[in-house]
Amino acid sequence: MATSKPVKGTSNGTRKSLKSQSSPSVFIFKVELVDSEPVIWRRIYLDGRARLNAFHHILQAAMGWTDSHLHEFTIREKRYAPPDEEDQFLEIETLDESKFRLNQLLETGEMFEYLYDFGDSWQHRITVESIRDLDKDDSNAGRVWVESGQRACPPEDAGGIWGYQESLATLEDSPYSEEAKEMREWAGLDFDPERFDRKAANASLDRMLWNGWIKIGV
């Protein structure tokens, strides 16, 4: 299992100590889909009071996944995921992701992993680039948004990153082949691997907040 590790993610190479869990702050995350080439990535701004289960839904919307499969976080060699009774029989130590806030676990420069779909194994490398303290009446308190990113999320069930990369190679090298035709029909005729719709990602996050699907600071 992949493990997290600290990295020098700030300009001066220093680490920021953990703050009170009730204090608002903006965590800036760089999310990269491991082994994608060119890299598929997103930069997310999020109030650090959010819990890991909310962060899961945020990652799904920011990347472009459909939340159709299981997932887990690995932070400092500990596994965080939704509770699963089968883990007890398999003797897998799993911490309930809904009980932990980001500002309880993470510091500036932290690097950790988010795994989505245990079959295709979409591994995401997440780095805490910086943490900014906020006043409680700051307009950014309780918010989340995608600041930037590049390239489209792979279609679900694409066979993992290597299967997806092979499909892209087929589209480029043999665009009129039967395999390429099937790929376009399956992924959607308007699918463009180079396109990332930041406005659509943020609209999804806004709807999730508005509808109470995700909650930050509670």
C-alpha positions as CSV (number, residue, x, y, z in Angstrom):
1,M,0.0,0.0,0.0
2,A,1.3,3.4,-0.9
3,T,2.2,5.7,2.0
4,S,2.3,9.4,2.5
5,K,5.4,11.4,3.2
6,P,6.2,15.0,3.9
7,V,7.7,17.1,1.1
8,K,9.0,20.6,0.9
9,G,5.9,22.2,-0.7
10,T,6.5,25.8,0.3
11,S,9.0,28.3,-1.1
12,N,11.0,28.4,2.1
13,G,10.7,24.6,2.8
14,T,9.2,25.1,6.2
15,R,6.2,23.2,7.7
16,K,3.2,24.7,9.2
17,S,2.0,23.3,12.5
18,L,-1.6,22.0,12.9
19,K,-4.1,24.6,14.0
20,S,-7.3,24.4,16.0
21,Q,-9.8,22.2,14.2
22,S,-12.5,24.8,14.7
23,S,-10.5,27.6,13.0
24,P,-11.2,28.3,9.3
25,S,-8.3,28.0,7.0
26,V,-7.7,27.5,3.3
27,F,-5.8,24.4,2.3
28,I,-4.4,24.5,-1.2
29,F,-4.1,21.0,-2.7
30,K,-2.4,19.8,-5.9
31,V,-4.0,16.6,-7.1
32,E,-2.2,14.5,-9.7
33,L,-3.4,11.3,-11.4
34,V,-0.4,9.0,-10.9
35,D,1.3,7.8,-14.2
36,S,-0.9,10.0,-16.4
37,E,1.2,11.4,-19.3
38,P,0.9,14.3,-19.8
39,V,-0.2,14.6,-16.2
40,I,-3.9,15.0,-15.3
41,W,-4.1,17.4,-12.4
42,R,-6.3,19.8,-10.4
43,R,-5.5,22.6,-7.8
44,I,-8.2,22.7,-5.1
45,Y,-8.8,25.4,-2.5
46,L,-10.7,24.1,0.5
47,D,-11.5,25.1,4.1
48,G,-9.4,22.8,6.3
49,R,-12.3,22.0,8.6
50,A,-13.8,19.7,5.9
51,R,-13.8,16.0,6.8
52,L,-12.2,13.3,4.7
53,N,-15.5,11.9,3.6
54,A,-16.4,15.4,2.2
55,F,-13.0,15.6,0.6
56,H,-13.8,12.3,-1.2
57,H,-16.9,13.9,-2.9
58,I,-14.9,17.0,-3.7
59,L,-12.2,15.0,-5.4
60,Q,-14.8,13.1,-7.4
61,A,-16.3,16.4,-8.7
62,A,-13.0,18.2,-9.3
63,M,-11.5,15.3,-11.2
64,G,-14.6,14.3,-13.1
65,W,-15.3,10.8,-11.7
66,T,-18.9,9.5,-11.0
67,D,-18.4,8.0,-7.5
68,S,-19.2,4.5,-8.9
69,H,-16.6,2.5,-7.0
70,L,-14.9,2.1,-3.6
71,H,-12.1,4.4,-2.4
72,E,-9.6,5.0,0.4
73,F,-7.1,7.5,1.6
74,T,-3.6,6.6,2.8
75,I,-2.1,9.2,5.2
76,R,1.2,8.5,7.0
77,E,0.7,4.7,6.5
78,K,-2.8,4.8,7.9
79,R,-5.9,3.8,5.9
80,Y,-9.0,6.0,6.0
81,A,-12.2,4.9,4.2
82,P,-16.0,4.4,4.8
83,P,-16.7,1.8,7.5
84,D,-16.8,-1.8,6.1
85,E,-17.7,-4.8,8.2
86,E,-15.6,-7.0,5.9
87,D,-12.4,-5.3,7.0
88,Q,-12.8,-6.9,10.5
89,F,-12.8,-10.4,9.0
90,L,-9.8,-9.5,6.7
91,E,-8.0,-7.9,9.7
92,I,-7.5,-4.7,7.8
93,E,-7.2,-1.7,10.1
94,T,-9.4,1.1,8.7
95,L,-10.2,4.4,10.2
96,D,-13.6,6.0,9.6
97,E,-13.0,8.8,7.2
98,S,-16.0,10.7,8.4
99,K,-14.4,11.3,11.8
100,F,-11.3,13.1,10.7
101,R,-10.9,16.7,9.5
102,L,-8.2,17.8,7.1
103,N,-6.7,20.3,9.6
104,Q,-6.5,17.4,12.1
105,L,-4.3,15.3,9.9
106,L,-2.4,17.4,7.5
107,E,0.4,20.0,7.4
108,T,2.0,22.2,4.8
109,G,4.1,20.0,2.5
110,E,2.2,16.8,3.3
111,M,1.9,14.3,0.5
112,F,-0.7,11.5,0.7
113,E,-2.7,9.1,-1.6
114,Y,-6.3,8.8,-2.7
115,L,-7.2,5.5,-4.4
116,Y,-10.4,5.3,-6.4
117,D,-11.8,2.0,-7.9
118,F,-9.9,-1.0,-6.5
119,G,-10.2,-2.7,-9.8
120,D,-8.8,-0.1,-12.1
121,S,-6.7,1.4,-9.3
122,W,-6.8,5.1,-10.1
123,Q,-4.1,6.4,-7.8
124,H,-4.1,10.1,-7.0
125,R,-1.1,11.9,-5.4
126,I,-2.2,14.8,-3.3
127,T,0.2,17.5,-2.0
128,V,-0.7,20.2,0.6
129,E,1.0,23.1,-1.2
130,S,0.1,25.7,1.5
131,I,-2.2,26.6,4.3
132,R,-3.6,30.1,4.9
133,D,-5.3,31.1,8.1
134,L,-8.7,32.9,7.8
135,D,-10.9,35.1,10.0
136,K,-14.2,33.5,10.8
137,D,-16.0,36.2,8.8
138,D,-13.8,35.8,5.7
139,S,-15.9,35.0,2.6
140,N,-13.7,32.0,1.9
141,A,-14.5,30.3,5.1
142,G,-16.6,27.1,4.5
143,R,-15.9,27.2,0.8
144,V,-14.3,25.0,-1.8
145,W,-13.3,25.6,-5.4
146,V,-11.1,24.3,-8.2
147,E,-8.6,27.1,-9.1
148,S,-6.9,25.4,-12.0
149,G,-6.3,22.0,-13.7
150,Q,-5.4,20.3,-17.0
151,R,-6.7,17.5,-19.1
152,A,-9.9,15.5,-18.8
153,C,-10.6,12.8,-16.3
154,P,-10.5,9.3,-17.9
155,P,-13.8,7.6,-18.5
156,E,-14.9,5.2,-15.8
157,D,-13.9,1.6,-16.2
158,A,-11.2,2.5,-18.7
159,G,-8.9,-0.3,-17.5
160,G,-6.8,1.8,-15.2
161,I,-4.2,4.3,-16.3
162,W,-2.4,1.9,-18.6
163,G,-5.5,0.9,-20.4
164,Y,-6.5,4.5,-20.8
165,Q,-3.1,5.5,-22.1
166,E,-3.3,2.7,-24.7
167,S,-6.8,3.9,-25.8
168,L,-5.4,7.4,-26.3
169,A,-2.6,6.0,-28.3
170,T,-5.1,4.1,-30.5
171,L,-7.1,7.3,-31.1
172,E,-3.9,9.1,-32.1
173,D,-2.3,6.4,-34.2
174,S,-5.3,4.7,-35.7
175,P,-8.2,7.2,-35.5
176,Y,-10.3,5.4,-38.0
177,S,-9.8,1.9,-36.6
178,E,-12.7,-0.2,-35.1
179,E,-11.0,0.1,-31.7
180,A,-10.9,3.9,-32.0
181,K,-14.6,4.0,-33.0
182,E,-15.5,1.8,-30.0
183,M,-13.5,4.1,-27.7
184,R,-15.3,7.2,-28.9
185,E,-18.7,5.7,-28.6
186,W,-18.0,4.4,-25.1
187,A,-16.3,7.6,-23.8
188,G,-18.8,9.9,-25.6
189,L,-18.5,11.5,-29.0
190,D,-17.7,14.9,-27.4
191,F,-14.9,13.4,-25.2
192,D,-11.7,15.4,-25.5
193,P,-8.7,14.2,-23.4
194,E,-7.1,17.6,-23.5
195,R,-10.2,19.5,-22.2
196,F,-10.8,20.3,-18.5
197,D,-14.0,22.3,-17.8
198,R,-13.2,24.2,-14.6
199,K,-16.5,26.0,-14.6
200,A,-18.4,22.8,-14.8
201,A,-16.4,21.3,-11.9
202,N,-17.0,24.4,-9.7
203,A,-20.7,24.3,-10.6
204,S,-20.9,20.8,-9.3
205,L,-19.1,21.7,-6.1
206,D,-21.5,24.7,-5.6
207,R,-24.5,22.4,-6.1
208,M,-23.1,19.9,-3.5
209,L,-22.7,22.7,-1.0
210,W,-26.1,24.2,-1.7
211,N,-27.9,20.9,-1.4
212,G,-26.0,19.9,1.8
213,W,-24.4,16.9,0.1
214,I,-21.1,18.1,1.5
215,K,-20.7,20.1,4.7
216,I,-17.6,22.1,5.8
217,G,-17.0,23.4,9.2
218,V,-19.6,21.3,11.0
